[in-house]
Amino acid sequence: MTPRPTWERFDRWAIVLSGLCVAHCVATAVFFAMLASVGGALVNPLFHEVGLLLAILFGAIGLGRGVLTHGYAMPAWIGALGLGVMLGALTLPHDGTEAMVTVFGVILVALGHDLNRRAVC
């Protein structure tokens, strides 16, 4: 079995990061519903800004490298749309709306990375 290219691992890690983001958003919503004092620690703006920065970094490397390798821009455009949705979600109030919009953006980013990974095969 041939080893996977290093850049393809970025897509896999980006999908894992997307899953962790969804888990964080769901956990935050659950904590807010059950324990408002604990949920407050998870909505620290710095936590979200660092997470978005990591998503942008993984997206730029993984999706950008994919365009250069296989020539298909659609995965990168879908991922970029998802990152834009996530960025826009940072401006929304913490009433559950932000989490829903962020999860939608994360799903778009993960879809972009999955399409990018499949385009190589």
Secondary structure as a PSIPRED ss2 file (coil, helix, strand):
# PSIPRED VFORMAT (PSIPRED V4.0)

   1 M C   1.000  0.000  0.000
   2 T C   1.000  0.000  0.000
   3 P C   1.000  0.000  0.000
   4 R C   1.000  0.000  0.000
   5 P C   1.000  0.000  0.000
   6 T H   0.000  1.000  0.000
   7 W H   0.000  1.000  0.000
   8 E H   0.000  1.000  0.000
   9 R H   0.000  1.000  0.000
  10 F H   0.000  1.000  0.000
  11 D H   0.000  1.000  0.000
  12 R H   0.000  1.000  0.000
  13 W H   0.000  1.000  0.000
  14 A H   0.000  1.000  0.000
  15 I H   0.000  1.000  0.000
  16 V H   0.000  1.000  0.000
  17 L H   0.000  1.000  0.000
  18 S H   0.000  1.000  0.000
  19 G H   0.000  1.000  0.000
  20 L H   0.000  1.000  0.000
  21 C H   0.000  1.000  0.000
  22 V H   0.000  1.000  0.000
  23 A H   0.000  1.000  0.000
  24 H H   0.000  1.000  0.000
  25 C H   0.000  1.000  0.000
  26 V H   0.000  1.000  0.000
  27 A H   0.000  1.000  0.000
  28 T H   0.000  1.000  0.000
  29 A H   0.000  1.000  0.000
  30 V H   0.000  1.000  0.000
  31 F H   0.000  1.000  0.000
  32 F H   0.000  1.000  0.000
  33 A H   0.000  1.000  0.000
  34 M H   0.000  1.000  0.000
  35 L C   1.000  0.000  0.000
  36 A H   0.000  1.000  0.000
  37 S H   0.000  1.000  0.000
  38 V H   0.000  1.000  0.000
  39 G H   0.000  1.000  0.000
  40 G H   0.000  1.000  0.000
  41 A H   0.000  1.000  0.000
  42 L H   0.000  1.000  0.000
  43 V C   1.000  0.000  0.000
  44 N C   1.000  0.000  0.000
  45 P H   0.000  1.000  0.000
  46 L H   0.000  1.000  0.000
  47 F H   0.000  1.000  0.000
  48 H H   0.000  1.000  0.000
  49 E H   0.000  1.000  0.000
  50 V H   0.000  1.000  0.000
  51 G H   0.000  1.000  0.000
  52 L H   0.000  1.000  0.000
  53 L H   0.000  1.000  0.000
  54 L H   0.000  1.000  0.000
  55 A H   0.000  1.000  0.000
  56 I H   0.000  1.000  0.000
  57 L H   0.000  1.000  0.000
  58 F H   0.000  1.000  0.000
  59 G H   0.000  1.000  0.000
  60 A H   0.000  1.000  0.000
  61 I H   0.000  1.000  0.000
  62 G H   0.000  1.000  0.000
  63 L H   0.000  1.000  0.000
  64 G H   0.000  1.000  0.000
  65 R H   0.000  1.000  0.000
  66 G H   0.000  1.000  0.000
  67 V H   0.000  1.000  0.000
  68 L H   0.000  1.000  0.000
  69 T H   0.000  1.000  0.000
  70 H H   0.000  1.000  0.000
  71 G C   1.000  0.000  0.000
  72 Y C   1.000  0.000  0.000
  73 A C   1.000  0.000  0.000
  74 M H   0.000  1.000  0.000
  75 P H   0.000  1.000  0.000
  76 A H   0.000  1.000  0.000
  77 W H   0.000  1.000  0.000
  78 I H   0.000  1.000  0.000
  79 G H   0.000  1.000  0.000
  80 A H   0.000  1.000  0.000
  81 L H   0.000  1.000  0.000
  82 G H   0.000  1.000  0.000
  83 L H   0.000  1.000  0.000
  84 G H   0.000  1.000  0.000
  85 V H   0.000  1.000  0.000
  86 M H   0.000  1.000  0.000
  87 L H   0.000  1.000  0.000
  88 G H   0.000  1.000  0.000
  89 A H   0.000  1.000  0.000
  90 L C   1.000  0.000  0.000
  91 T C   1.000  0.000  0.000
  92 L C   1.000  0.000  0.000
  93 P C   1.000  0.000  0.000
  94 H C   1.000  0.000  0.000
  95 D C   1.000  0.000  0.000
  96 G C   1.000  0.000  0.000
  97 T H   0.000  1.000  0.000
  98 E H   0.000  1.000  0.000
  99 A H   0.000  1.000  0.000
 100 M H   0.000  1.000  0.000
 101 V H   0.000  1.000  0.000
 102 T H   0.000  1.000  0.000
 103 V H   0.000  1.000  0.000
 104 F H   0.000  1.000  0.000
 105 G H   0.000  1.000  0.000
 106 V H   0.000  1.000  0.000
 107 I H   0.000  1.000  0.000
 108 L H   0.000  1.000  0.000
 109 V H   0.000  1.000  0.000
 110 A H   0.000  1.000  0.000
 111 L H   0.000  1.000  0.000
 112 G H   0.000  1.000  0.000
 113 H H   0.000  1.000  0.000
 114 D H   0.000  1.000  0.000
 115 L H   0.000  1.000  0.000
 116 N H   0.000  1.000  0.000
 117 R H   0.000  1.000  0.000
 118 R H   0.000  1.000  0.000
 119 A H   0.000  1.000  0.000
 120 V H   0.000  1.000  0.000
 121 C C   1.000  0.000  0.000
